[in-house]
Amino acid sequence: MGPAGARNWTLRRNLRTPSLWTEEYSTPTWMDFLRLNHRLTATDKEVGDRLNALHDGDHPPEPELSIERGTGAIRGRTQPITRISRP
């Protein structure tokens, strides 16, 4: 299940490093991303803790944040799409 309110949720496994998994999802706006990540339920937090327990690195995984902008012609006002990737 993807994060509540997020779009295009994917979970990918790296073929060269099979122990590396990447979760990625997008939200329509930055405010939606902030709202999504500040309204976690107790179950959401528990799942996050369980996933972090599977991590075997020296430090906890760090999310990578980016803002996506389309490459087509810009007409009128455009809104960036916020995408988060969790290695």
SULLIN-V566313 format. One record per helix or strand of 3 or more residues. SS is the DSSP state (2 for helix, 1 for strand). FROM is the first residue (numbers start at 1). TO is the last residue. If there is no record, write none. Layout:
BEGIN
SS|FROM|TO ; SS|FROM|TO
END
This chain:
BEGIN
1|7|13 ; 1|21|27 ; 2|30|37 ; 2|42|54 ; 1|63|68 ; 1|81|86
END
